[in-house]
């Protein structure tokens, strides 16, 4: 490599390094804020912080008594979906955003509290129906987050489709298919409307 070539190569490397150095930092959260829910009567589930003082979860995970260590004060079930908004004064949003509807085989990630014991992230793909994915989940993840490869919320974990085994059907067998409630434009509008209706004017 002659001197001119070395100079060009060095300048190119400097441009790459400079471009990386001045790139604006990402303001995306590392993962969605998912809280362990304690349900009245002794059940449990997961919930996603969607805005300051508000979480979204499954309707079958309500009525919520506590989200994390904070008491829930207000429950708003969706009129026909397995979806509910829960007011939990004191929770703060980390800026989670909504994503567009995933396409077949798009990569998805699921976050929830498996068996109310430990917080896990699993990954898989979008299934052939809008409400199916291959991310493995276990009891306790209901109400947790389904996000796309950008980290944007696309759904709320709802159920496991039991897997056929030699001994019958087993909801804990892996791999398996999981169901979720998609969060599309209509669901987003319902969430926004309910938060506005149930937030006192300042």
N, C-alpha and C positions, 0 to 999 in steps of 0.2 A: 504494500500500500504506500503510495507516494505521499508527500507532504500535503498536497492539496486535498487528496482523498481523506487523509487523517483529519484535516481541519473541518471538512464537511461532516464527517462522522461525529466529531466532537460537538459541533454546533447542533446537529440533529439530536444527539443525546441530551444536550443542555435544554433544547426546546421541549423535549419530552418531560424531563425532570421539572422544568419550570411550569409546564402545563399542569402536571400533577400537583405541584405545590400550591398553585393559585386556584385550583378547583374549589368551589364553595363546599363547605361541609354539609353532609346530608342531615336533614332535620327529621328523618323518618325514625320512628321508634324501633328499637331492636326487636321487639316482639309486642303483641297486643297485651294490654293489662287484663289479665284473667284472674278473678278472685274466687276463692272457695266460698260456696254458699252453704249456709246451714238453713234447712227448710223447717218450717214449723211442723212439729210432730216427729222430728228426729231424722229426716232425710237429709240428703246433701246433693250438691251439683256444682256447676261452674257458672260464672257470669262474666261478661265483657264490659269494661268501662267504655262507654260510648260518648260521654260528655261529662263535664263537671257535675257531680251529684247524681249521675244516672248510669245504670248498667242495663244491658239487654241480656236476656237468658231465654230458656224454654218456658212455655207456660206450665209444662208438667213439673218444673222445678219451683213452682210457687205454691203457697205464699212463703216468701223468703223472710227469715228472721234476722240473719246477719250475713253481710258480705264482707269477707275478711273479718275484722274485729269491729265493724261498724254496723249499727242497727238499720234495717230497712224501714222506711216509713210509709211507702205508697206503692201499690202494685197495679199495673195496667196491662191486663192480658189482651192480646190481639183478638179481634172478633172471630176469626176462624183458623188462624195459623197457630202452630205450636211455638209461640213467640210471646214474650212479655217484656215490658219496661218496668224497672224497679227503681224507685228513688232511694238513694243512699247518701244522705248529706255528709259531706266531708271527703268523698272520693274525688280525685282529680284526674282529668284526662291527660294522656301523654300525646294527644294529637293523632290518634288512629283515624285513618281515612277509609272511605268506602272504595271498593274496586268494581270493575265492570264484570259482567257475568262471564265465568270461565268457559272455555271451549273444551271439547272432548280431548282428553289426555293432557290438558294443562296441568302443571305441577301445583299441588295444593299442600298446605301445612295446617295441622290441627293442634290446638292448645287446650288442655284441660287438666283437671285434677283427677287422676286415675284412682278410683276407689277412695276418694277423699284423703288420700295418703301422700301422694307426691305429684308435683306439677311436671307434665311431660309435653314435649313437642313431637309429633309424628308427621310423616310425610307420605304422600301418595299422588294420585292423579284423579282428575275429573272423570266421572263415569259417563255412561251413555244417557242417563237422565239428569236433569238439572240439579236434582237433590241427592245424588249419589257420588261417593268418592271412595278411593281405596286407602285413605289414611286410617290406620288401625286406632280404635278407641276402646275404652273399657268403661264400665259403669262408674259414674262420677264426672265424666267429661260432658254430659248433657249440659247445654247452655254455654259451652266454651266456644272459642273462635275458630273459624275456617278462614284462612287468608291465602292470597295468591302469591306468586313468586316475588312480587313487589312489596309484600307485607301489608297489602290493603285488605280490609274485611270484605268477604264475599258471602258469608253465611254463618249460621249458628248450629253447632253440633246438636243432633236430635236423637239418634238411635243407632243401634247395631243390627245388621241383618245377620241372623245366626248362621253359622257355618256348618255344613254337613260333615260329620266325622263318623268313624267306625261305630261309635256308640250312640249315634243319633245327631242332635244338633247342639252346638256349643257356642255361646256368645263370646267366649274368651279364646276361641281357637284363632290362630293367625295363619295365613293372611285372611282378612275378611273385608266385606264391604260395609261402609258406614253411611248413614243418612244424615243430611243436614237441611236446614231451612234456608234457602237462598235469600239474600238481601239484595233485591233489585230496586228499581226506581220507586215502585209503589210502596214497598216496605220502608225505604228511606224516608219517603214523604210522611208515612204514618208515624215513624219515630220522631221526625222533626215537629210534626203537628202536636203530638202528645206532650213532648217536652215543653213546647211553647205554651200550650194550654195549662200545664201544671207547674209552671215556673212563675212565681209572683213577680210583678213588675217592680223594678227598682226606682 
